[in-house]
Amino acid sequence: MDMLFSLVWNATVETLAMVFASTLFSLVLGLPLGILLCITGPEAQGGIIPKPVLNNVLGRIVNVLRSFPFIILMILLFPLSRIIVGTSIGTTATIVPLSIAAAPFVARIIETAVKEVDPGVIQAARAMGSTTMQIIKKVLIPEAMPSLVSGITLTIINLIGYSAMAGAIGGGGLGDLAIRYGYQRFRPDVMLVSVIVILVLVEVVQVVGNKISARMMAKR
């Protein structure tokens, strides 16, 4: 029993580390991309500085990256993981493909959330002489924050699922535990506990995300 607890605890910590780091890096990559997709879009859809060609190119890149199955993307990114962290397997190496896989998803979430901002608020900011950067920082992001929190919550949940899939090819965490100890060593108890922990993590993230988003909405 102690051994099972130790295995599950260590795997849970690995999963949380992967998800936290990849969420952070995917936001660093996806936030500016999502903002750029929004402000370069058609003016009727909230574009502050419409640039059809750039918007179309960025949109296609995001769509291509989003269409890749995560397992295939992770295998393709093995060389990049090896260059960045020195290895292509394990918890640390998995953060690289997780971040890249989530970044286009984050970008679309950011774009959608920002497009929901009332155009009248943007026009008022423009009328007061605000620059594009001021509109982004002081209008678009603050006004879209409840939707952004909901989107980030969904991203974290997806990353928990991705991290579990990564276990199939040596990614570490709960997915790796379920496959190596639960499936390959015929330990259904290990697999069951791993699945339960993943479900609990998803539920906790969803509940916390919903509460934060609802609180932000109430303060607007």
C-alpha positions in Angstrom: 0.0 0.0 0.0 2.8 2.4 0.9 4.5 1.6 -2.4 1.3 2.3 -4.3 0.9 5.6 -2.5 4.5 6.6 -3.3 4.2 5.7 -7.0 0.9 7.6 -7.3 2.2 10.6 -5.4 5.4 10.9 -7.4 3.5 10.5 -10.7 0.9 13.1 -9.6 3.7 15.6 -8.8 5.2 15.0 -12.2 1.9 15.5 -13.9 1.3 18.8 -12.0 4.8 20.0 -12.9 4.3 19.2 -16.6 0.9 20.8 -16.7 1.9 23.9 -14.8 5.0 24.5 -16.9 3.4 23.8 -20.2 0.4 26.0 -19.3 2.8 28.9 -18.5 4.8 28.4 -21.7 1.7 27.9 -23.9 0.4 31.2 -22.6 3.7 32.9 -23.4 3.4 31.6 -26.9 -0.3 31.7 -27.4 -1.3 35.0 -25.8 0.5 37.4 -28.2 -0.5 35.2 -31.1 -4.2 35.3 -30.1 -4.1 39.1 -29.6 -2.4 39.4 -33.0 -5.0 37.3 -34.7 -7.7 39.5 -33.2 -6.3 42.9 -33.9 -5.3 42.1 -37.5 -8.7 40.6 -38.3 -11.5 42.4 -40.2 -12.5 45.7 -38.6 -16.1 44.4 -38.4 -14.8 41.6 -36.1 -12.9 43.8 -33.8 -9.7 44.3 -35.8 -7.9 47.4 -34.6 -5.2 47.3 -37.3 -6.7 45.1 -40.1 -4.0 43.2 -42.0 -5.8 40.5 -44.0 -2.6 38.8 -45.4 -0.9 38.5 -42.0 -4.1 37.4 -40.3 -4.7 34.7 -43.0 -1.1 33.3 -42.7 -1.2 33.2 -38.9 -4.7 31.6 -39.0 -3.5 28.9 -41.3 -0.4 28.2 -39.2 -2.6 27.9 -36.1 -5.1 25.6 -37.8 -2.3 23.3 -39.1 -0.7 23.0 -35.6 -4.1 22.4 -34.0 -4.9 19.6 -36.5 -1.8 17.5 -35.4 -2.7 14.5 -33.1 -0.6 15.0 -29.9 1.1 11.7 -30.0 2.4 12.3 -33.6 3.4 15.9 -32.7 5.3 14.7 -29.7 7.2 12.2 -31.8 8.0 14.8 -34.4 9.3 17.1 -31.6 11.7 14.6 -30.1 14.7 16.2 -31.7 13.6 19.7 -30.5 13.1 18.3 -26.9 16.6 16.8 -27.1 18.1 20.1 -28.2 16.3 22.1 -25.5 16.5 19.9 -22.4 19.0 17.2 -23.5 16.6 14.3 -23.7 13.4 13.3 -25.5 11.8 11.2 -22.8 10.7 12.0 -19.2 8.8 14.7 -17.5 11.0 17.6 -18.4 11.2 16.7 -22.1 7.4 16.3 -22.4 6.9 20.0 -21.4 8.2 21.0 -24.9 5.6 19.2 -27.0 2.9 20.0 -24.5 3.6 23.7 -24.7 3.7 23.7 -28.5 0.6 21.6 -28.8 -1.4 23.9 -26.4 -0.1 27.2 -27.9 -2.4 27.3 -31.0 -5.3 26.2 -28.8 -4.6 29.0 -26.4 -4.3 31.5 -29.4 -7.7 30.6 -30.6 -9.2 30.9 -27.1 -7.6 34.3 -26.6 -8.8 35.4 -30.1 -12.4 34.3 -29.4 -12.4 35.9 -25.9 -11.0 39.2 -27.1 -13.5 39.4 -30.0 -16.3 39.3 -27.5 -15.3 42.7 -26.1 -18.0 45.3 -26.7 -16.9 47.3 -29.8 -18.2 50.5 -28.2 -15.6 50.2 -25.5 -12.9 50.0 -28.1 -14.3 52.9 -30.0 -14.4 55.0 -26.8 -10.8 54.2 -26.1 -9.9 55.2 -29.6 -11.8 58.5 -29.3 -9.8 59.3 -26.2 -6.6 58.9 -28.2 -5.4 55.6 -26.8 -2.7 53.8 -28.8 -3.0 50.2 -30.0 -0.9 48.9 -27.1 -2.9 50.9 -24.6 -6.2 49.5 -26.0 -4.8 45.9 -25.7 -3.5 46.3 -22.2 -6.2 48.5 -20.7 -9.3 47.5 -22.6 -9.2 44.2 -24.5 -7.4 42.0 -21.9 -9.2 43.4 -18.8 -12.6 43.2 -20.5 -12.0 39.7 -21.8 -10.6 38.4 -18.5 -13.6 36.2 -17.4 -13.6 34.5 -20.8 -9.8 34.2 -20.7 -10.0 32.4 -17.3 -12.6 30.0 -18.7 -10.4 29.4 -21.7 -7.2 28.8 -19.6 -9.2 26.4 -17.5 -10.1 24.4 -20.6 -6.5 24.5 -21.7 -5.3 23.1 -18.4 -7.8 20.3 -18.6 -6.7 19.5 -22.1 -3.0 19.5 -21.0 -3.9 17.0 -18.2 -5.3 14.7 -20.9 -2.3 15.3 -23.2 0.1 14.6 -20.3 -1.7 11.3 -19.8 -1.3 10.4 -23.5 2.4 11.3 -23.3 2.8 8.4 -20.9 2.4 6.0 -23.8 5.8 7.0 -25.1 7.7 7.6 -21.9 6.4 11.0 -21.0 6.2 10.4 -17.3 3.4 11.3 -14.9 0.2 9.5 -14.2 -0.2 8.3 -17.8 3.2 6.6 -17.7 2.4 5.1 -14.3 -0.9 3.7 -15.6 0.8 2.1 -18.7 4.0 0.9 -17.2 2.8 -0.3 -13.8 -0.9 -0.8 -14.4 -1.1 -2.2 -17.9 2.3 -3.8 -18.7 2.7 -5.3 -15.2 -0.9 -6.3 -14.9 -1.7 -4.1 -11.9 -5.3 -3.0 -12.4 -5.3 -1.3 -9.0 -2.5 1.1 -10.1 -4.3 1.9 -13.4 -7.6 2.5 -11.5 -6.0 4.8 -9.0 -4.2 6.7 -11.7 -7.4 7.3 -13.6 -9.2 8.4 -10.5 -6.5 10.9 -9.7 -6.6 12.3 -13.2 -10.4 12.7 -12.9 -10.1 14.4 -9.6 -7.5 16.8 -11.0 -9.8 17.7 -13.9 -12.7 18.3 -11.6 -10.7 20.5 -9.2 -9.4 22.6 -12.1 -12.9 23.0 -13.6 -14.5 24.0 -10.3 -11.7 26.5 -9.4 -11.7 28.0 -12.9 -15.5 28.4 -12.9 -15.5 30.1 -9.5 -12.7 32.5 -10.5 -14.5 33.4 -13.8 -17.8 33.8 -12.0 -16.2 36.1 -9.4 -14.7 38.2 -12.2 -18.0 38.5 -14.0 -19.7 39.6 -10.8 -17.2 42.4 -10.2 -17.7 43.9 -13.7 
